[in-house]
Amino acid sequence: MKRRFHVKLLSTALLSLWLTSGCADQSTKSEAAAAKASPEATAAITNASDAIAIAKSNDWVWRDTEKFLGQAQSAADAGDNAKAIMMANKARFEAEAAVKQYNHEKTHQRGLLK
């Protein structure tokens, strides 16, 4: 009877340690991926997401702008900083152009009625 109790206790302890180590491993993987991105890539991605937030506040975001930001984040996670910066700059450009287009459309009526 005591032997069965000790086996259950040992198996529970091992299972708990295994689960804890699995969860701890996930956080170190995400930290390692974040460490691969250069500060320039991180800054470019942050600038692009800020520009996209401004464009979204007008409800005037171009179709692929957020896709480019996602590609930039994926490239940064993979350690390809040059591609991450290029895609983030492309997303930022599109977001800023969308804001300019929104302002232009608001000030210039293009309808037939004047």
Contacts in CASP RR format, 6 or more apart in sequence:
PFRMAT RR
TARGET T0000
AUTHOR 0000-0000-0000
METHOD contacts of the structure
MODEL  1
MKRRFHVKLLSTALLSLWLTSGCADQSTKSEAAAAKASPEATAAITNASD
AIAIAKSNDWVWRDTEKFLGQAQSAADAGDNAKAIMMANKARFEAEAAVK
QYNHEKTHQRGLLK
33 77 0 8 1.000
34 77 0 8 1.000
36 76 0 8 1.000
36 77 0 8 1.000
36 78 0 8 1.000
36 79 0 8 1.000
37 45 0 8 1.000
37 76 0 8 1.000
37 77 0 8 1.000
37 79 0 8 1.000
37 81 0 8 1.000
37 84 0 8 1.000
38 81 0 8 1.000
40 81 0 8 1.000
40 85 0 8 1.000
41 72 0 8 1.000
41 75 0 8 1.000
41 76 0 8 1.000
41 81 0 8 1.000
41 84 0 8 1.000
41 85 0 8 1.000
41 88 0 8 1.000
42 76 0 8 1.000
44 72 0 8 1.000
44 84 0 8 1.000
44 85 0 8 1.000
44 88 0 8 1.000
44 89 0 8 1.000
44 92 0 8 1.000
45 69 0 8 1.000
45 72 0 8 1.000
45 73 0 8 1.000
45 76 0 8 1.000
45 84 0 8 1.000
45 88 0 8 1.000
47 88 0 8 1.000
47 92 0 8 1.000
48 68 0 8 1.000
48 69 0 8 1.000
48 72 0 8 1.000
48 88 0 8 1.000
48 89 0 8 1.000
48 91 0 8 1.000
48 92 0 8 1.000
48 95 0 8 1.000
49 69 0 8 1.000
51 91 0 8 1.000
51 92 0 8 1.000
51 95 0 8 1.000
51 96 0 8 1.000
51 99 0 8 1.000
52 61 0 8 1.000
52 65 0 8 1.000
52 66 0 8 1.000
52 69 0 8 1.000
52 91 0 8 1.000
52 92 0 8 1.000
52 95 0 8 1.000
54 95 0 8 1.000
54 99 0 8 1.000
55 61 0 8 1.000
55 62 0 8 1.000
55 65 0 8 1.000
55 95 0 8 1.000
55 96 0 8 1.000
55 98 0 8 1.000
55 99 0 8 1.000
55 102 0 8 1.000
58 98 0 8 1.000
58 99 0 8 1.000
58 102 0 8 1.000
60 98 0 8 1.000
60 99 0 8 1.000
60 101 0 8 1.000
60 102 0 8 1.000
61 95 0 8 1.000
61 98 0 8 1.000
62 94 0 8 1.000
62 95 0 8 1.000
62 97 0 8 1.000
62 98 0 8 1.000
64 94 0 8 1.000
65 91 0 8 1.000
65 94 0 8 1.000
65 95 0 8 1.000
65 98 0 8 1.000
66 91 0 8 1.000
68 87 0 8 1.000
68 88 0 8 1.000
68 90 0 8 1.000
68 91 0 8 1.000
68 94 0 8 1.000
69 87 0 8 1.000
69 88 0 8 1.000
69 91 0 8 1.000
70 87 0 8 1.000
70 91 0 8 1.000
71 83 0 8 1.000
71 87 0 8 1.000
72 83 0 8 1.000
72 84 0 8 1.000
72 85 0 8 1.000
72 86 0 8 1.000
72 87 0 8 1.000
72 88 0 8 1.000
72 91 0 8 1.000
73 84 0 8 1.000
75 81 0 8 1.000
75 83 0 8 1.000
75 84 0 8 1.000
75 87 0 8 1.000
76 84 0 8 1.000
END
